Amino acid sequence: MLVIFGIAAIFFITASYLELSEEVSRVTDSMEAWQLDELPLVLLVIFILMAGVLVHRTRQLRKQIDLQIEAQKKLTFVLDQNRRLTRKNIEIQEAERRSIARELHDEFGQSMNAIMIDGVAIRNAVDEGTDLHTQAKSIVEVSGKLFSGVRGLLKQLRPVALDELGLTAALETMIDDWRRRFEKIHWRSNIDIEYKNLDEAVNITIFRFVQETLTNIVKHSDATEVSVAVKLDKLEERITICVRDNGSIQENTESNDGVGLVGLRERIESLGGTFETGINTPNGFFVFASFSFKE
């Protein structure tokens, strides 16, 4: 508006100096037959009508902006509610996993251990080569396989190291386990998260993030190098996680049903964080997450 009034003032001064109105009147007087002397008034009416249309349109735009602001507030509220529900759902899921893991460990695990002990006792008590010795040996072998399977299932349901040793040790233990199983892959890790006051949701989210991404790499990747970085910045109260590999692009997109990375995204966004995936240069794939925490 200031610019418009400024230009109008400059035009008024210039028109006064050059006497433009008188010049227009002199030119149009000779064309009275065509009524061109009425042209300035016509232009004035057009200007007034356009100004009215502009004012009306401005009011409409203001109403639209108000509606958009209200819709944005509602959307923000709904997204916040969705994050809370997602976080609550994850907490319930982890609580159920913890309960199942405890039952497997206390009931099934101890029962299988007792069967294995009885099988060993029978095997050692009878002569070798007899049917009973063969059956007892088979019981011991089957019990050992089941016991190993239960231990692997317990790690997936609820990592024991996370409860007993803490987050940093649990992550390092998991990476060392992958390192022993896949010796051809060069593993690098930088776990800088020595902080004991993180809540359960943050701890399990970080652990599941690394667990899911590494599982995805070893299952679907031809990578020979994998790096894991988990850092906590106390000053900014922010945690960042990044898992990179040098495998092909196709194998690291998403699994057939897309549940893995989608689940990770939901976990991170439930904490109010950001989740990104992308392609390394010159090849490979990365999964990155960042979210804040409160002491």
C-alpha positions in Angstrom: 0.0 0.0 0.0 2.8 2.3 0.8 4.4 1.6 -2.6 1.0 2.2 -4.4 0.4 5.5 -2.6 4.0 6.5 -3.3 3.7 5.9 -7.0 0.3 7.7 -7.0 2.0 10.7 -5.3 4.8 10.8 -7.8 2.4 10.5 -10.7 0.3 13.4 -9.2 3.4 15.6 -9.0 4.5 14.7 -12.5 1.0 15.2 -13.9 0.7 18.6 -12.2 4.0 19.6 -13.6 3.2 18.5 -17.1 -0.5 19.6 -16.9 -1.6 16.2 -18.3 -5.3 16.7 -17.5 -5.3 19.9 -19.5 -3.5 18.2 -22.3 -6.0 15.3 -22.3 -8.9 17.8 -22.3 -7.4 19.7 -25.3 -7.0 16.5 -27.3 -10.4 15.1 -26.5 -12.2 18.4 -27.1 -11.6 18.0 -30.8 -13.2 14.5 -30.7 -16.5 15.5 -29.0 -18.3 13.7 -31.8 -17.0 10.3 -30.5 -17.5 11.3 -26.8 -13.9 10.5 -26.0 -13.9 13.3 -23.4 -15.9 10.9 -21.2 -13.1 8.3 -21.3 -11.4 9.5 -18.0 -14.7 9.0 -16.1 -15.2 5.5 -17.7 -11.7 4.6 -16.6 -12.5 5.9 -13.1 -15.6 3.7 -12.9 -13.5 0.7 -14.1 -11.0 1.4 -11.4 -13.6 1.6 -8.7 -15.2 -1.7 -9.8 -11.8 -3.4 -9.9 -11.1 -2.1 -6.5 -14.4 -3.5 -5.2 -13.6 -6.9 -6.8 -10.2 -6.8 -5.2 -11.6 -6.1 -1.8 -14.2 -8.9 -2.2 -11.5 -11.3 -3.3 -9.3 -10.3 -0.4 -12.0 -11.1 2.0 -12.6 -14.5 0.4 -8.9 -15.3 0.6 -8.9 -14.3 4.3 -11.8 -16.7 4.9 -10.0 -19.5 3.0 -6.8 -18.9 5.0 -8.7 -19.0 8.3 -10.3 -22.3 7.2 -6.9 -23.7 6.2 -5.4 -22.6 9.6 -8.3 -24.3 11.4 -7.9 -27.4 9.3 -4.2 -27.4 10.0 -4.8 -27.2 13.7 -7.2 -30.1 13.6 -4.8 -32.1 11.5 -2.0 -31.4 13.9 -4.2 -32.5 16.8 -5.2 -35.7 14.9 -1.5 -36.5 14.1 -0.6 -35.9 17.7 -3.3 -38.3 18.8 -2.2 -40.8 16.2 1.4 -40.7 17.5 0.2 -41.2 21.0 -1.9 -44.2 20.0 0.9 -45.6 18.0 3.3 -45.3 20.9 0.7 -46.8 23.3 0.3 -49.7 20.9 4.0 -50.3 20.7 4.3 -50.2 24.5 1.5 -52.8 24.7 3.1 -54.9 22.0 6.5 -54.8 23.8 4.8 -55.7 27.1 3.1 -58.7 25.5 6.4 -59.8 24.1 8.1 -59.4 27.4 5.4 -61.5 29.0 5.6 -64.2 26.4 9.4 -64.3 26.6 9.2 -64.6 30.4 6.7 -67.5 30.1 8.9 -69.2 27.5 12.0 -68.8 29.6 10.4 -69.9 32.9 8.1 -72.6 31.8 9.0 -74.0 28.4 12.8 -73.4 28.8 13.0 -75.1 32.2 10.8 -78.0 31.0 13.0 -78.6 28.0 16.1 -78.4 30.2 14.6 -81.0 32.5 13.8 -83.3 29.5 17.4 -82.9 28.2 18.8 -83.7 31.7 16.6 -86.8 31.9 17.6 -87.9 28.4 21.3 -87.5 29.2 20.8 -89.5 32.4 19.0 -92.3 30.6 21.6 -92.3 27.8 24.5 -92.6 30.2 22.7 -95.3 32.3 22.1 -97.8 29.5 24.5 -99.7 27.3 25.5 -98.1 24.0 23.9 -99.7 21.0 20.6 -100.6 22.6 17.3 -99.2 21.5 16.9 -97.3 24.7 20.3 -95.7 24.3 19.4 -94.6 20.7 16.0 -93.2 21.9 17.6 -91.3 24.8 20.2 -89.9 22.4 17.5 -88.8 20.0 15.7 -87.1 22.9 18.8 -85.2 23.9 19.4 -84.0 20.3 15.8 -82.9 19.8 15.7 -81.2 23.1 18.9 -79.4 22.3 17.5 -78.2 19.0 14.3 -77.0 20.6 16.2 -75.3 23.4 18.3 -73.4 20.8 15.2 -72.5 18.9 13.6 -71.1 22.0 16.7 -69.1 22.9 16.6 -67.6 19.4 12.9 -66.8 19.8 13.6 -65.2 23.1 16.1 -62.9 21.6 13.6 -61.8 19.0 10.8 -61.3 21.5 12.7 -59.6 24.2 16.5 -59.2 24.3 17.9 -60.3 27.6 20.9 -58.1 27.3 18.7 -55.0 27.1 17.3 -55.7 30.6 20.4 -57.1 32.2 23.3 -55.1 30.6 21.7 -51.9 29.2 21.2 -50.4 25.8 24.8 -49.9 24.7 25.9 -53.4 25.7 22.8 -54.9 24.1 23.5 -53.2 20.8 27.2 -54.2 20.9 26.3 -57.8 21.7 23.8 -57.9 18.8 26.4 -56.5 16.4 29.0 -59.0 17.6 26.6 -61.8 17.1 26.0 -60.7 13.5 29.8 -60.4 13.1 30.4 -64.0 14.2 27.7 -65.3 11.9 28.7 -63.3 8.8 32.5 -63.1 8.8 32.7 -62.0 5.2 31.0 -58.7 6.1 33.1 -55.9 7.5 31.2 -54.5 10.4 31.7 -51.0 11.9 29.9 -49.6 14.9 29.9 -46.3 16.8 27.6 -46.6 19.8 27.8 -43.3 21.7 24.8 -43.4 24.0 26.1 -43.8 27.5 23.0 -42.5 29.3 20.9 -44.3 31.9 17.8 -42.2 32.1 16.2 -43.0 28.7 12.7 -44.4 29.1 11.6 -47.9 28.0 10.0 -46.6 24.7 13.2 -44.9 23.6 15.4 -47.9 24.5 13.3 -50.5 22.7 12.9 -48.2 19.7 16.6 -47.8 19.2 17.2 -51.6 19.7 14.4 -52.6 17.3 15.6 -50.1 14.7 19.1 -51.5 14.6 17.8 -55.1 14.9 15.4 -54.7 11.9 17.8 -52.9 9.6 20.6 -55.4 10.2 18.2 -58.3 9.7 17.0 -56.7 6.5 20.6 -56.3 5.3 21.8 -59.9 5.9 18.6 -61.4 4.5 18.3 -59.3 1.3 21.7 -57.8 0.7 24.9 -58.7 -1.0 26.7 -56.0 1.1 30.3 -56.5 2.3 30.4 -53.5 4.5 27.9 -52.4 7.2 28.2 -49.5 9.6 26.0 -48.7 12.6 26.1 -45.3 14.3 24.0 -44.4 17.4 24.7 -41.0 18.9 23.1 -39.0 21.8 23.6 -35.3 22.1 22.8 -34.1 25.6 23.0 -30.4 24.7 20.4 -30.7 21.9 18.6 -33.5 23.7 18.5 -35.5 20.4 19.3 -39.0 19.4 20.4 -40.0 15.8 20.6 -43.5 14.4 22.1 -44.4 11.0 22.7 -47.8 9.5 24.5 -47.9 6.1 25.7 -50.7 3.8 27.3 -51.0 0.3 24.9 -53.6 -1.1 22.8 -53.3 -4.2 19.8 -50.9 -4.1 17.0 -53.5 -4.9 17.6 -55.7 -1.9 17.5 -52.9 0.6 14.3 -51.2 -0.5 11.6 -53.0 1.5 10.5 -56.5 2.1 7.7 -57.9 0.0 5.0 -56.7 2.4 6.8 -53.5 3.4 6.2 -54.1 7.1 9.7 -53.8 8.3 10.6 -50.2 7.3 7.0 -49.1 7.8 7.0 -50.4 11.3 10.3 -48.6 12.0 8.8 -45.3 10.6 5.8 -45.7 12.9 8.0 -46.3 15.9 10.2 -43.2 15.2 7.3 -40.9 14.3 5.5 -42.0 17.5 8.4 -40.4 19.3 8.0 -37.2 17.3 11.1 -37.9 15.2 12.0 -38.1 11.5 12.7 -41.2 9.4 14.6 -41.3 6.2 15.9 -43.9 3.7 18.1 -43.3 0.7 20.9 -44.4 -1.6 24.5 -44.1 -0.7 27.1 -42.9 -3.2 28.3 -44.7 -5.3 26.2 -47.6 -4.1 24.4 -49.0 -1.1 21.5 -48.0 1.1 21.0 -46.1 4.4 18.3 -45.9 7.0 18.4 -42.8 9.2 16.3 -41.7 12.2 16.4 -38.7 14.5 14.3 -37.8 17.5 14.4 -35.8 20.7 14.3 -37.0 24.3 13.8 -35.4 27.7 15.9 -36.0 30.7 
